[in-house]
Amino acid sequence: MKHIDRISRAAELYRTGRLEPYGVNGRQNIYIQAICRHPGISQDELARKLLVNKSNVARKAALLEANGFITRQTSGADKRRLELYPTQKARDLLPAIDEAVGQWNDIVCEGLGDTEREQLLALLKRLSLKAAQAAEGGDRPA
C-alpha cells in the first residue's frame, strides 16, 4: 500500500504546481471540487465524503472562505449545520482543477492499454470502498 500513498502524495504535488497560479494548493482542490458538485453540503457531510476530520474541514472551509472560493451559511432548518456553497470564483476554477486531475491521470496511466486502465480503475474502486469502510470502523481484521 505504500505505493498508493506515494502516488497520492505525488498527485498532490502535481496539482499544487498546476493550480498555484490560482492560489489553490493540491489539497484545497478536492474541497472546491466537492463543494462545487454538491452546493449546500454541510461541513459534517463533507468530512464524511472526504474521509477527513471535521476540524480539518472547518479549517479548510475558513481558508477557502477567506480567499473567496466559498461561502458558509447557517442552515435555515438546523442552526447548528453550516452549509458550504461555491462562489463564482470557485465555479470558474473548477474546469482548471478537472483538467489538472485529468492530466495527472493521463500521466500516471501512460503506457496502459484500455483494458489495463479499466482493470486498474475497478481494483482501485474496490480498494477505495474497503478503505472507507475500515476508516469508518465497519471492517476491522479479526
Chimera marker file (.cmm) of the C-alpha trace (Angstrom):
<marker_set name="trace">
<marker id="1" x="0.000" y="0.000" z="0.000" r="1" g="1" b="0" radius="0.5"/>
<marker id="2" x="2.993" y="2.292" z="0.284" r="1" g="1" b="0" radius="0.5"/>
<marker id="3" x="2.748" y="2.699" z="-3.493" r="1" g="1" b="0" radius="0.5"/>
<marker id="4" x="-0.775" y="4.108" z="-3.273" r="1" g="1" b="0" radius="0.5"/>
<marker id="5" x="0.367" y="6.516" z="-0.574" r="1" g="1" b="0" radius="0.5"/>
<marker id="6" x="3.294" y="7.581" z="-2.750" r="1" g="1" b="0" radius="0.5"/>
<marker id="7" x="1.020" y="8.116" z="-5.764" r="1" g="1" b="0" radius="0.5"/>
<marker id="8" x="-1.318" y="10.205" z="-3.608" r="1" g="1" b="0" radius="0.5"/>
<marker id="9" x="1.495" y="12.459" z="-2.387" r="1" g="1" b="0" radius="0.5"/>
<marker id="10" x="2.876" y="12.846" z="-5.911" r="1" g="1" b="0" radius="0.5"/>
<marker id="11" x="-0.605" y="13.707" z="-7.212" r="1" g="1" b="0" radius="0.5"/>
<marker id="12" x="-0.971" y="16.390" z="-4.558" r="1" g="1" b="0" radius="0.5"/>
<marker id="13" x="2.391" y="17.908" z="-5.505" r="1" g="1" b="0" radius="0.5"/>
<marker id="14" x="1.443" y="17.849" z="-9.191" r="1" g="1" b="0" radius="0.5"/>
<marker id="15" x="-1.939" y="19.509" z="-8.588" r="1" g="1" b="0" radius="0.5"/>
<marker id="16" x="-0.311" y="22.110" z="-6.345" r="1" g="1" b="0" radius="0.5"/>
<marker id="17" x="2.113" y="23.011" z="-9.124" r="1" g="1" b="0" radius="0.5"/>
<marker id="18" x="-0.654" y="23.225" z="-11.719" r="1" g="1" b="0" radius="0.5"/>
<marker id="19" x="-3.054" y="25.212" z="-9.530" r="1" g="1" b="0" radius="0.5"/>
<marker id="20" x="-0.600" y="27.516" z="-7.755" r="1" g="1" b="0" radius="0.5"/>
<marker id="21" x="-1.311" y="30.396" z="-10.194" r="1" g="1" b="0" radius="0.5"/>
<marker id="22" x="-4.931" y="30.320" z="-8.961" r="1" g="1" b="0" radius="0.5"/>
<marker id="23" x="-3.960" y="30.465" z="-5.289" r="1" g="1" b="0" radius="0.5"/>
<marker id="24" x="-5.008" y="26.879" z="-4.595" r="1" g="1" b="0" radius="0.5"/>
<marker id="25" x="-2.895" y="24.006" z="-3.335" r="1" g="1" b="0" radius="0.5"/>
<marker id="26" x="-3.238" y="20.314" z="-4.109" r="1" g="1" b="0" radius="0.5"/>
<marker id="27" x="-5.377" y="19.562" z="-1.077" r="1" g="1" b="0" radius="0.5"/>
<marker id="28" x="-7.748" y="22.524" z="-1.337" r="1" g="1" b="0" radius="0.5"/>
<marker id="29" x="-8.832" y="21.489" z="-4.802" r="1" g="1" b="0" radius="0.5"/>
<marker id="30" x="-10.645" y="18.391" z="-3.555" r="1" g="1" b="0" radius="0.5"/>
<marker id="31" x="-12.703" y="20.596" z="-1.243" r="1" g="1" b="0" radius="0.5"/>
<marker id="32" x="-13.525" y="23.003" z="-4.076" r="1" g="1" b="0" radius="0.5"/>
<marker id="33" x="-14.495" y="20.113" z="-6.375" r="1" g="1" b="0" radius="0.5"/>
<marker id="34" x="-16.796" y="18.565" z="-3.773" r="1" g="1" b="0" radius="0.5"/>
<marker id="35" x="-18.448" y="21.871" z="-2.843" r="1" g="1" b="0" radius="0.5"/>
<marker id="36" x="-18.973" y="22.825" z="-6.498" r="1" g="1" b="0" radius="0.5"/>
<marker id="37" x="-20.512" y="19.423" z="-7.226" r="1" g="1" b="0" radius="0.5"/>
<marker id="38" x="-22.625" y="19.410" z="-4.038" r="1" g="1" b="0" radius="0.5"/>
<marker id="39" x="-23.618" y="23.024" z="-3.283" r="1" g="1" b="0" radius="0.5"/>
<marker id="40" x="-25.051" y="23.304" z="0.207" r="1" g="1" b="0" radius="0.5"/>
<marker id="41" x="-23.170" y="20.270" z="1.530" r="1" g="1" b="0" radius="0.5"/>
<marker id="42" x="-22.668" y="20.534" z="5.272" r="1" g="1" b="0" radius="0.5"/>
<marker id="43" x="-19.236" y="20.572" z="6.852" r="1" g="1" b="0" radius="0.5"/>
<marker id="44" x="-20.038" y="17.239" z="8.541" r="1" g="1" b="0" radius="0.5"/>
<marker id="45" x="-21.144" y="15.649" z="5.256" r="1" g="1" b="0" radius="0.5"/>
<marker id="46" x="-18.016" y="16.921" z="3.537" r="1" g="1" b="0" radius="0.5"/>
<marker id="47" x="-15.836" y="15.422" z="6.279" r="1" g="1" b="0" radius="0.5"/>
<marker id="48" x="-17.501" y="12.033" z="5.764" r="1" g="1" b="0" radius="0.5"/>
<marker id="49" x="-17.261" y="12.288" z="1.979" r="1" g="1" b="0" radius="0.5"/>
<marker id="50" x="-13.552" y="13.188" z="2.001" r="1" g="1" b="0" radius="0.5"/>
<marker id="51" x="-12.684" y="10.901" z="4.939" r="1" g="1" b="0" radius="0.5"/>
<marker id="52" x="-11.156" y="13.726" z="6.963" r="1" g="1" b="0" radius="0.5"/>
<marker id="53" x="-11.710" y="15.091" z="10.464" r="1" g="1" b="0" radius="0.5"/>
<marker id="54" x="-14.426" y="17.687" z="10.981" r="1" g="1" b="0" radius="0.5"/>
<marker id="55" x="-11.791" y="20.067" z="12.338" r="1" g="1" b="0" radius="0.5"/>
<marker id="56" x="-9.853" y="19.772" z="9.058" r="1" g="1" b="0" radius="0.5"/>
<marker id="57" x="-12.971" y="20.709" z="7.102" r="1" g="1" b="0" radius="0.5"/>
<marker id="58" x="-13.636" y="23.665" z="9.405" r="1" g="1" b="0" radius="0.5"/>
<marker id="59" x="-10.080" y="24.981" z="8.904" r="1" g="1" b="0" radius="0.5"/>
<marker id="60" x="-10.096" y="24.452" z="5.114" r="1" g="1" b="0" radius="0.5"/>
<marker id="61" x="-13.562" y="25.987" z="4.811" r="1" g="1" b="0" radius="0.5"/>
<marker id="62" x="-12.447" y="29.065" z="6.753" r="1" g="1" b="0" radius="0.5"/>
<marker id="63" x="-9.405" y="29.427" z="4.490" r="1" g="1" b="0" radius="0.5"/>
<marker id="64" x="-11.420" y="28.899" z="1.290" r="1" g="1" b="0" radius="0.5"/>
<marker id="65" x="-13.981" y="31.432" z="2.501" r="1" g="1" b="0" radius="0.5"/>
<marker id="66" x="-11.261" y="33.970" z="3.349" r="1" g="1" b="0" radius="0.5"/>
<marker id="67" x="-9.839" y="33.510" z="-0.159" r="1" g="1" b="0" radius="0.5"/>
<marker id="68" x="-13.232" y="33.997" z="-1.799" r="1" g="1" b="0" radius="0.5"/>
<marker id="69" x="-13.804" y="30.434" z="-3.043" r="1" g="1" b="0" radius="0.5"/>
<marker id="70" x="-16.792" y="29.512" z="-0.872" r="1" g="1" b="0" radius="0.5"/>
<marker id="71" x="-19.391" y="30.926" z="1.466" r="1" g="1" b="0" radius="0.5"/>
<marker id="72" x="-20.582" y="29.282" z="4.674" r="1" g="1" b="0" radius="0.5"/>
<marker id="73" x="-24.203" y="29.702" z="5.646" r="1" g="1" b="0" radius="0.5"/>
<marker id="74" x="-26.165" y="28.506" z="8.638" r="1" g="1" b="0" radius="0.5"/>
<marker id="75" x="-28.955" y="26.148" z="7.622" r="1" g="1" b="0" radius="0.5"/>
<marker id="76" x="-32.462" y="27.525" z="7.945" r="1" g="1" b="0" radius="0.5"/>
<marker id="77" x="-33.696" y="24.179" z="9.280" r="1" g="1" b="0" radius="0.5"/>
<marker id="78" x="-30.839" y="23.494" z="11.723" r="1" g="1" b="0" radius="0.5"/>
<marker id="79" x="-28.854" y="26.421" z="13.108" r="1" g="1" b="0" radius="0.5"/>
<marker id="80" x="-26.002" y="24.063" z="14.089" r="1" g="1" b="0" radius="0.5"/>
<marker id="81" x="-25.498" y="22.991" z="10.465" r="1" g="1" b="0" radius="0.5"/>
<marker id="82" x="-23.062" y="25.005" z="8.340" r="1" g="1" b="0" radius="0.5"/>
<marker id="83" x="-23.679" y="24.659" z="4.612" r="1" g="1" b="0" radius="0.5"/>
<marker id="84" x="-20.935" y="25.304" z="2.083" r="1" g="1" b="0" radius="0.5"/>
<marker id="85" x="-21.583" y="26.995" z="-1.253" r="1" g="1" b="0" radius="0.5"/>
<marker id="86" x="-19.155" y="27.712" z="-4.089" r="1" g="1" b="0" radius="0.5"/>
<marker id="87" x="-18.637" y="31.279" z="-5.214" r="1" g="1" b="0" radius="0.5"/>
<marker id="88" x="-18.314" y="32.215" z="-8.861" r="1" g="1" b="0" radius="0.5"/>
<marker id="89" x="-14.553" y="32.217" z="-8.311" r="1" g="1" b="0" radius="0.5"/>
<marker id="90" x="-14.694" y="28.509" z="-7.367" r="1" g="1" b="0" radius="0.5"/>
<marker id="91" x="-17.046" y="27.640" z="-10.235" r="1" g="1" b="0" radius="0.5"/>
<marker id="92" x="-14.703" y="29.416" z="-12.653" r="1" g="1" b="0" radius="0.5"/>
<marker id="93" x="-11.751" y="27.444" z="-11.261" r="1" g="1" b="0" radius="0.5"/>
<marker id="94" x="-13.441" y="24.022" z="-11.467" r="1" g="1" b="0" radius="0.5"/>
<marker id="95" x="-12.515" y="23.377" z="-15.145" r="1" g="1" b="0" radius="0.5"/>
<marker id="96" x="-8.827" y="24.054" z="-14.364" r="1" g="1" b="0" radius="0.5"/>
<marker id="97" x="-8.975" y="21.647" z="-11.422" r="1" g="1" b="0" radius="0.5"/>
<marker id="98" x="-10.670" y="18.981" z="-13.531" r="1" g="1" b="0" radius="0.5"/>
<marker id="99" x="-8.066" y="19.496" z="-16.251" r="1" g="1" b="0" radius="0.5"/>
<marker id="100" x="-5.177" y="19.101" z="-13.781" r="1" g="1" b="0" radius="0.5"/>
<marker id="101" x="-6.726" y="15.905" z="-12.405" r="1" g="1" b="0" radius="0.5"/>
<marker id="102" x="-7.292" y="14.559" z="-15.923" r="1" g="1" b="0" radius="0.5"/>
<marker id="103" x="-3.734" y="15.364" z="-16.950" r="1" g="1" b="0" radius="0.5"/>
<marker id="104" x="-2.401" y="13.604" z="-13.866" r="1" g="1" b="0" radius="0.5"/>
<marker id="105" x="-4.484" y="10.518" z="-14.648" r="1" g="1" b="0" radius="0.5"/>
<marker id="106" x="-3.130" y="10.504" z="-18.204" r="1" g="1" b="0" radius="0.5"/>
<marker id="107" x="0.451" y="10.857" z="-16.962" r="1" g="1" b="0" radius="0.5"/>
<marker id="108" x="0.310" y="8.001" z="-14.462" r="1" g="1" b="0" radius="0.5"/>
<marker id="109" x="-1.642" y="5.729" z="-16.805" r="1" g="1" b="0" radius="0.5"/>
<marker id="110" x="0.586" y="6.385" z="-19.810" r="1" g="1" b="0" radius="0.5"/>
<marker id="111" x="1.518" y="3.107" z="-21.442" r="1" g="1" b="0" radius="0.5"/>
<marker id="112" x="-1.507" y="1.240" z="-20.103" r="1" g="1" b="0" radius="0.5"/>
<marker id="113" x="-3.967" y="-0.130" z="-22.615" r="1" g="1" b="0" radius="0.5"/>
<marker id="114" x="-7.715" y="0.429" z="-22.329" r="1" g="1" b="0" radius="0.5"/>
<marker id="115" x="-8.247" y="-2.962" z="-20.704" r="1" g="1" b="0" radius="0.5"/>
<marker id="116" x="-5.477" y="-2.336" z="-18.178" r="1" g="1" b="0" radius="0.5"/>
<marker id="117" x="-6.930" y="1.080" z="-17.324" r="1" g="1" b="0" radius="0.5"/>
<marker id="118" x="-10.381" y="-0.448" z="-16.795" r="1" g="1" b="0" radius="0.5"/>
<marker id="119" x="-8.930" y="-3.200" z="-14.604" r="1" g="1" b="0" radius="0.5"/>
<marker id="120" x="-6.888" y="-0.705" z="-12.607" r="1" g="1" b="0" radius="0.5"/>
<marker id="121" x="-9.922" y="1.522" z="-12.063" r="1" g="1" b="0" radius="0.5"/>
<marker id="122" x="-12.051" y="-1.439" z="-10.955" r="1" g="1" b="0" radius="0.5"/>
<marker id="123" x="-9.390" y="-2.582" z="-8.482" r="1" g="1" b="0" radius="0.5"/>
<marker id="124" x="-8.846" y="0.924" z="-7.123" r="1" g="1" b="0" radius="0.5"/>
<marker id="125" x="-12.604" y="1.385" z="-6.633" r="1" g="1" b="0" radius="0.5"/>
<marker id="126" x="-12.722" y="-1.846" z="-4.620" r="1" g="1" b="0" radius="0.5"/>
<marker id="127" x="-9.743" y="-0.795" z="-2.513" r="1" g="1" b="0" radius="0.5"/>
<marker id="128" x="-11.240" y="2.672" z="-2.010" r="1" g="1" b="0" radius="0.5"/>
<marker id="129" x="-14.535" y="1.205" z="-0.795" r="1" g="1" b="0" radius="0.5"/>
<marker id="130" x="-12.779" y="-1.150" z="1.630" r="1" g="1" b="0" radius="0.5"/>
<marker id="131" x="-10.566" y="1.685" z="2.872" r="1" g="1" b="0" radius="0.5"/>
<marker id="132" x="-13.583" y="3.919" z="3.507" r="1" g="1" b="0" radius="0.5"/>
<marker id="133" x="-15.359" y="1.110" z="5.374" r="1" g="1" b="0" radius="0.5"/>
<marker id="134" x="-12.294" y="0.456" z="7.519" r="1" g="1" b="0" radius="0.5"/>
<marker id="135" x="-11.847" y="4.165" z="8.248" r="1" g="1" b="0" radius="0.5"/>
<marker id="136" x="-15.450" y="4.337" z="9.431" r="1" g="1" b="0" radius="0.5"/>
<marker id="137" x="-14.868" y="1.331" z="11.707" r="1" g="1" b="0" radius="0.5"/>
<marker id="138" x="-17.077" y="-1.008" z="9.712" r="1" g="1" b="0" radius="0.5"/>
<marker id="139" x="-14.497" y="-3.571" z="8.654" r="1" g="1" b="0" radius="0.5"/>
<marker id="140" x="-11.681" y="-4.482" z="11.012" r="1" g="1" b="0" radius="0.5"/>
<marker id="141" x="-9.466" y="-7.561" z="10.799" r="1" g="1" b="0" radius="0.5"/>
<marker id="142" x="-10.037" y="-10.200" z="13.479" r="1" g="1" b="0" radius="0.5"/>
<link id1="1" id2="2" r="1" g="1" b="0" radius="0.2"/>
<link id1="2" id2="3" r="1" g="1" b="0" radius="0.2"/>
<link id1="3" id2="4" r="1" g="1" b="0" radius="0.2"/>
<link id1="4" id2="5" r="1" g="1" b="0" radius="0.2"/>
<link id1="5" id2="6" r="1" g="1" b="0" radius="0.2"/>
<link id1="6" id2="7" r="1" g="1" b="0" radius="0.2"/>
<link id1="7" id2="8" r="1" g="1" b="0" radius="0.2"/>
<link id1="8" id2="9" r="1" g="1" b="0" radius="0.2"/>
<link id1="9" id2="10" r="1" g="1" b="0" radius="0.2"/>
<link id1="10" id2="11" r="1" g="1" b="0" radius="0.2"/>
<link id1="11" id2="12" r="1" g="1" b="0" radius="0.2"/>
<link id1="12" id2="13" r="1" g="1" b="0" radius="0.2"/>
<link id1="13" id2="14" r="1" g="1" b="0" radius="0.2"/>
<link id1="14" id2="15" r="1" g="1" b="0" radius="0.2"/>
<link id1="15" id2="16" r="1" g="1" b="0" radius="0.2"/>
<link id1="16" id2="17" r="1" g="1" b="0" radius="0.2"/>
<link id1="17" id2="18" r="1" g="1" b="0" radius="0.2"/>
<link id1="18" id2="19" r="1" g="1" b="0" radius="0.2"/>
<link id1="19" id2="20" r="1" g="1" b="0" radius="0.2"/>
<link id1="20" id2="21" r="1" g="1" b="0" radius="0.2"/>
<link id1="21" id2="22" r="1" g="1" b="0" radius="0.2"/>
<link id1="22" id2="23" r="1" g="1" b="0" radius="0.2"/>
<link id1="23" id2="24" r="1" g="1" b="0" radius="0.2"/>
<link id1="24" id2="25" r="1" g="1" b="0" radius="0.2"/>
<link id1="25" id2="26" r="1" g="1" b="0" radius="0.2"/>
<link id1="26" id2="27" r="1" g="1" b="0" radius="0.2"/>
<link id1="27" id2="28" r="1" g="1" b="0" radius="0.2"/>
<link id1="28" id2="29" r="1" g="1" b="0" radius="0.2"/>
<link id1="29" id2="30" r="1" g="1" b="0" radius="0.2"/>
<link id1="30" id2="31" r="1" g="1" b="0" radius="0.2"/>
<link id1="31" id2="32" r="1" g="1" b="0" radius="0.2"/>
<link id1="32" id2="33" r="1" g="1" b="0" radius="0.2"/>
<link id1="33" id2="34" r="1" g="1" b="0" radius="0.2"/>
<link id1="34" id2="35" r="1" g="1" b="0" radius="0.2"/>
<link id1="35" id2="36" r="1" g="1" b="0" radius="0.2"/>
<link id1="36" id2="37" r="1" g="1" b="0" radius="0.2"/>
<link id1="37" id2="38" r="1" g="1" b="0" radius="0.2"/>
<link id1="38" id2="39" r="1" g="1" b="0" radius="0.2"/>
<link id1="39" id2="40" r="1" g="1" b="0" radius="0.2"/>
<link id1="40" id2="41" r="1" g="1" b="0" radius="0.2"/>
<link id1="41" id2="42" r="1" g="1" b="0" radius="0.2"/>
<link id1="42" id2="43" r="1" g="1" b="0" radius="0.2"/>
<link id1="43" id2="44" r="1" g="1" b="0" radius="0.2"/>
<link id1="44" id2="45" r="1" g="1" b="0" radius="0.2"/>
<link id1="45" id2="46" r="1" g="1" b="0" radius="0.2"/>
<link id1="46" id2="47" r="1" g="1" b="0" radius="0.2"/>
<link id1="47" id2="48" r="1" g="1" b="0" radius="0.2"/>
<link id1="48" id2="49" r="1" g="1" b="0" radius="0.2"/>
<link id1="49" id2="50" r="1" g="1" b="0" radius="0.2"/>
<link id1="50" id2="51" r="1" g="1" b="0" radius="0.2"/>
<link id1="51" id2="52" r="1" g="1" b="0" radius="0.2"/>
<link id1="52" id2="53" r="1" g="1" b="0" radius="0.2"/>
<link id1="53" id2="54" r="1" g="1" b="0" radius="0.2"/>
<link id1="54" id2="55" r="1" g="1" b="0" radius="0.2"/>
<link id1="55" id2="56" r="1" g="1" b="0" radius="0.2"/>
<link id1="56" id2="57" r="1" g="1" b="0" radius="0.2"/>
<link id1="57" id2="58" r="1" g="1" b="0" radius="0.2"/>
<link id1="58" id2="59" r="1" g="1" b="0" radius="0.2"/>
<link id1="59" id2="60" r="1" g="1" b="0" radius="0.2"/>
<link id1="60" id2="61" r="1" g="1" b="0" radius="0.2"/>
<link id1="61" id2="62" r="1" g="1" b="0" radius="0.2"/>
<link id1="62" id2="63" r="1" g="1" b="0" radius="0.2"/>
<link id1="63" id2="64" r="1" g="1" b="0" radius="0.2"/>
<link id1="64" id2="65" r="1" g="1" b="0" radius="0.2"/>
<link id1="65" id2="66" r="1" g="1" b="0" radius="0.2"/>
<link id1="66" id2="67" r="1" g="1" b="0" radius="0.2"/>
<link id1="67" id2="68" r="1" g="1" b="0" radius="0.2"/>
<link id1="68" id2="69" r="1" g="1" b="0" radius="0.2"/>
<link id1="69" id2="70" r="1" g="1" b="0" radius="0.2"/>
<link id1="70" id2="71" r="1" g="1" b="0" radius="0.2"/>
<link id1="71" id2="72" r="1" g="1" b="0" radius="0.2"/>
<link id1="72" id2="73" r="1" g="1" b="0" radius="0.2"/>
<link id1="73" id2="74" r="1" g="1" b="0" radius="0.2"/>
<link id1="74" id2="75" r="1" g="1" b="0" radius="0.2"/>
<link id1="75" id2="76" r="1" g="1" b="0" radius="0.2"/>
<link id1="76" id2="77" r="1" g="1" b="0" radius="0.2"/>
<link id1="77" id2="78" r="1" g="1" b="0" radius="0.2"/>
<link id1="78" id2="79" r="1" g="1" b="0" radius="0.2"/>
<link id1="79" id2="80" r="1" g="1" b="0" radius="0.2"/>
<link id1="80" id2="81" r="1" g="1" b="0" radius="0.2"/>
<link id1="81" id2="82" r="1" g="1" b="0" radius="0.2"/>
<link id1="82" id2="83" r="1" g="1" b="0" radius="0.2"/>
<link id1="83" id2="84" r="1" g="1" b="0" radius="0.2"/>
<link id1="84" id2="85" r="1" g="1" b="0" radius="0.2"/>
<link id1="85" id2="86" r="1" g="1" b="0" radius="0.2"/>
<link id1="86" id2="87" r="1" g="1" b="0" radius="0.2"/>
<link id1="87" id2="88" r="1" g="1" b="0" radius="0.2"/>
<link id1="88" id2="89" r="1" g="1" b="0" radius="0.2"/>
<link id1="89" id2="90" r="1" g="1" b="0" radius="0.2"/>
<link id1="90" id2="91" r="1" g="1" b="0" radius="0.2"/>
<link id1="91" id2="92" r="1" g="1" b="0" radius="0.2"/>
<link id1="92" id2="93" r="1" g="1" b="0" radius="0.2"/>
<link id1="93" id2="94" r="1" g="1" b="0" radius="0.2"/>
<link id1="94" id2="95" r="1" g="1" b="0" radius="0.2"/>
<link id1="95" id2="96" r="1" g="1" b="0" radius="0.2"/>
<link id1="96" id2="97" r="1" g="1" b="0" radius="0.2"/>
<link id1="97" id2="98" r="1" g="1" b="0" radius="0.2"/>
<link id1="98" id2="99" r="1" g="1" b="0" radius="0.2"/>
<link id1="99" id2="100" r="1" g="1" b="0" radius="0.2"/>
<link id1="100" id2="101" r="1" g="1" b="0" radius="0.2"/>
<link id1="101" id2="102" r="1" g="1" b="0" radius="0.2"/>
<link id1="102" id2="103" r="1" g="1" b="0" radius="0.2"/>
<link id1="103" id2="104" r="1" g="1" b="0" radius="0.2"/>
<link id1="104" id2="105" r="1" g="1" b="0" radius="0.2"/>
<link id1="105" id2="106" r="1" g="1" b="0" radius="0.2"/>
<link id1="106" id2="107" r="1" g="1" b="0" radius="0.2"/>
<link id1="107" id2="108" r="1" g="1" b="0" radius="0.2"/>
<link id1="108" id2="109" r="1" g="1" b="0" radius="0.2"/>
<link id1="109" id2="110" r="1" g="1" b="0" radius="0.2"/>
<link id1="110" id2="111" r="1" g="1" b="0" radius="0.2"/>
<link id1="111" id2="112" r="1" g="1" b="0" radius="0.2"/>
<link id1="112" id2="113" r="1" g="1" b="0" radius="0.2"/>
<link id1="113" id2="114" r="1" g="1" b="0" radius="0.2"/>
<link id1="114" id2="115" r="1" g="1" b="0" radius="0.2"/>
<link id1="115" id2="116" r="1" g="1" b="0" radius="0.2"/>
<link id1="116" id2="117" r="1" g="1" b="0" radius="0.2"/>
<link id1="117" id2="118" r="1" g="1" b="0" radius="0.2"/>
<link id1="118" id2="119" r="1" g="1" b="0" radius="0.2"/>
<link id1="119" id2="120" r="1" g="1" b="0" radius="0.2"/>
<link id1="120" id2="121" r="1" g="1" b="0" radius="0.2"/>
<link id1="121" id2="122" r="1" g="1" b="0" radius="0.2"/>
<link id1="122" id2="123" r="1" g="1" b="0" radius="0.2"/>
<link id1="123" id2="124" r="1" g="1" b="0" radius="0.2"/>
<link id1="124" id2="125" r="1" g="1" b="0" radius="0.2"/>
<link id1="125" id2="126" r="1" g="1" b="0" radius="0.2"/>
<link id1="126" id2="127" r="1" g="1" b="0" radius="0.2"/>
<link id1="127" id2="128" r="1" g="1" b="0" radius="0.2"/>
<link id1="128" id2="129" r="1" g="1" b="0" radius="0.2"/>
<link id1="129" id2="130" r="1" g="1" b="0" radius="0.2"/>
<link id1="130" id2="131" r="1" g="1" b="0" radius="0.2"/>
<link id1="131" id2="132" r="1" g="1" b="0" radius="0.2"/>
<link id1="132" id2="133" r="1" g="1" b="0" radius="0.2"/>
<link id1="133" id2="134" r="1" g="1" b="0" radius="0.2"/>
<link id1="134" id2="135" r="1" g="1" b="0" radius="0.2"/>
<link id1="135" id2="136" r="1" g="1" b="0" radius="0.2"/>
<link id1="136" id2="137" r="1" g="1" b="0" radius="0.2"/>
<link id1="137" id2="138" r="1" g="1" b="0" radius="0.2"/>
<link id1="138" id2="139" r="1" g="1" b="0" radius="0.2"/>
<link id1="139" id2="140" r="1" g="1" b="0" radius="0.2"/>
<link id1="140" id2="141" r="1" g="1" b="0" radius="0.2"/>
<link id1="141" id2="142" r="1" g="1" b="0" radius="0.2"/>
</marker_set>
